[in-house]
Amino acid sequence: MRRRLEDVQRRLSAARESQRVLEEQVAVWNDALDDARIRALVSETPLQTQEYEELSRHVLAAKSELERRTVEVRSLIDERDELLREWAPKDEHG
């Protein structure tokens, strides 16, 4: 039981770190997407519009991955909490 709990905690830490990195990336890409949208509107050139659409696809993919990672974190937290409820560590005498 202890090994399983340690494994879940290890996976949870990695998932949370990945989630944090994705959140930062999505924030940066959203800012870049806003800039690209404005450039596309102002310039009205196919190249700027294409750049905006490409970046938009990347942002959507990153948001989708972030949502998947968020669900994974919630699931691991639930699994960890269930293991903690089931785990009864041995006391000093036995």
FENDA-V194689 format. One line per field, one symbol per residue. psi: psi as a letter, one per 30 degrees, with the letter a starting at -180 (. if undefined). A space follows every 50 residues. Layout:
psi = ???
This chain:
psi = eeeeeeeeeeeeeeeeeeeeeeeeeeeeeeeeeeeeeeeeeeehkeeeee eeeeeeeeeeeeeeeeeeeeeeeeeeeeeeeeeeefkjkkafg.
